Amino acid sequence: MSRQKTCAHLARAADGSPPVLTPTFAARLLTYIDRLRLGGRPGSNLFFVAAFGPAYVQALAPWDEGRILVEAASAQSQPELWAGLAADAADRLAGLGFQPPDASSPNFHAAFEVRDGAGFLDLGFRLCDALTDVFQVEGEGLLHATFLSVEQVANLRNPAIRQPIEVYDVPISAPARGA
């Protein structure tokens, strides 16, 4: 299967515009990295970062954990972003399930055990709400993702075959506020 078919959900729309990072789009990405995680091995962590200038959210599916780890930019990692945010931004991220930065992460962070489509969609809403309602992003950003091709997934359990993880950098559009 070609690289284009493997990550068809990262393609531009028919009119050439970048995909919009909606909760459904985020849920598809989360489902994809989680599904690939299930066949993983050490070093095959899969993740994506959705960045709009200094504002970002990221999700990681460690190969040896049954959960998805998510982070949102903090004042510690992105002071210029936080200088312009509402005073209650940290409280709003906490309301979305994020813990404040600590010794384990310089960012707001959370771990979610997601078991079904509704759970992935809920997590997609949380990530999009962090971007639009807390960070107030607009316009185009960049989706940076590390995924495996179907051939790579088939060979994950064969330690003799060590294929590189594929990296994608794809323009994306911010979701509408309150979407």
C-alpha positions in Angstrom: 0.0 0.0 0.0 1.4 3.4 -0.9 2.2 6.2 1.5 -0.6 8.2 0.0 -3.2 5.5 0.8 -1.8 4.9 4.3 -2.3 8.5 5.4 -5.1 9.5 3.1 -6.8 11.2 6.0 -3.9 13.8 5.9 -4.6 14.8 2.3 -5.8 18.2 1.2 -9.5 18.6 0.3 -10.6 18.3 -3.3 -10.4 22.1 -3.6 -6.7 22.1 -2.5 -7.4 23.5 1.0 -5.8 21.9 4.0 -7.9 19.6 6.2 -9.6 21.3 9.2 -8.6 20.0 12.6 -12.1 19.2 13.7 -12.8 16.9 16.7 -13.7 14.1 14.2 -10.4 14.6 12.3 -8.5 14.6 15.7 -10.4 11.4 16.7 -9.3 9.7 13.5 -5.7 10.6 14.1 -5.9 9.4 17.7 -7.6 6.1 16.6 -4.9 5.6 14.0 -1.9 6.1 16.4 -3.6 3.9 19.0 -4.3 1.1 16.5 -0.7 1.2 15.4 0.5 1.3 19.0 -1.1 -2.1 19.6 1.4 -3.8 17.3 4.3 -1.8 18.5 7.7 -2.5 20.0 10.3 -0.3 21.8 11.0 2.8 19.8 7.8 2.7 17.8 6.0 5.4 19.7 3.6 7.2 17.4 2.5 10.8 17.8 1.2 14.0 16.3 1.6 17.6 17.1 -0.9 20.2 15.9 0.7 23.6 16.0 -0.6 27.1 15.2 2.3 29.4 15.8 3.4 28.9 19.4 0.1 27.2 20.4 0.1 23.4 20.2 -1.4 20.2 21.4 0.2 16.9 21.0 -0.7 13.2 21.5 1.5 10.2 22.0 0.6 6.5 21.9 3.5 4.7 23.7 4.0 1.2 22.4 3.9 -0.3 26.0 1.0 1.6 27.5 -2.7 1.2 27.1 -3.4 4.9 27.1 -2.8 8.0 25.0 -0.7 10.8 26.5 -1.7 14.4 25.5 -0.1 17.7 26.2 -0.9 21.4 25.6 1.6 24.2 25.5 2.3 25.9 28.9 3.8 29.2 29.9 7.0 27.3 30.7 7.4 26.0 27.2 5.7 28.9 25.3 5.9 32.1 27.4 5.0 34.4 24.4 1.7 32.5 23.9 0.7 32.7 27.5 1.5 36.4 27.8 -1.6 37.1 25.6 -4.0 34.5 27.0 -7.0 35.1 29.3 -6.2 34.9 33.0 -8.3 31.8 33.4 -6.5 29.8 30.6 -4.9 27.4 33.1 -8.3 26.7 34.8 -9.9 26.1 31.4 -7.2 23.6 30.5 -7.8 21.9 33.9 -11.5 21.8 33.0 -10.6 19.8 29.9 -8.7 17.3 32.0 -5.2 18.6 31.7 -2.8 18.6 34.7 -0.5 21.6 35.2 3.2 21.4 34.4 5.3 19.5 36.9 8.5 17.4 37.1 7.1 14.9 34.6 6.3 17.4 31.9 6.9 21.1 31.2 3.5 21.3 29.5 -0.1 20.8 30.6 -0.6 17.0 30.3 -3.0 14.2 30.8 -3.3 10.4 30.1 -6.5 9.0 28.8 -7.5 5.3 28.5 -9.6 5.3 25.4 -11.5 2.2 24.5 -14.0 3.1 21.8 -15.0 5.7 19.1 -16.9 7.8 21.6 -13.8 8.1 23.8 -11.6 9.1 20.8 -14.1 11.7 19.8 -14.3 13.1 23.3 -10.5 13.4 23.4 -10.6 15.0 19.9 -13.0 17.6 21.3 -10.7 18.2 24.3 -7.7 18.9 22.0 -9.7 21.1 19.7 -11.2 23.1 22.6 -7.7 23.6 24.0 -6.6 25.1 20.6 -9.7 27.2 19.9 -11.3 28.1 23.2 -8.1 28.4 25.3 -5.4 29.3 22.9 -7.7 31.2 20.5 -6.0 29.9 17.3 -7.1 30.8 13.8 -6.0 30.3 10.3 -3.5 27.7 9.1 -1.2 25.6 11.2 1.0 22.5 10.8 0.3 18.9 11.6 3.5 17.1 12.4 2.9 13.4 12.6 5.0 10.2 12.8 3.2 7.2 11.5 4.0 3.8 10.1 3.1 2.5 6.7 1.0 -0.7 6.4 4.1 -2.6 5.4 5.9 -1.3 8.5 3.0 -2.3 10.8 3.1 -5.8 9.3 6.8 -6.0 10.1 6.7 -4.6 13.7 7.0 -8.0 15.3 10.0 -9.0 13.2 13.0 -7.5 15.1 15.3 -8.2 12.0 13.4 -5.6 10.0 13.9 -2.1 11.5 12.2 0.3 9.2 12.1 4.0 9.9 8.9 5.7 11.1 7.5 7.9 8.4 7.2 11.6 9.2 4.5 13.9 7.8 4.3 17.6 7.9 0.9 18.7 6.6 -0.8 22.1 6.6 -4.0 22.2 8.6 -6.7 24.7 9.3 -7.9 25.7 12.7 -11.4 24.5 13.7 -14.1 27.0 14.1 -14.5 28.2 17.7 -16.9 26.2 19.7 -17.0 23.4 17.1 
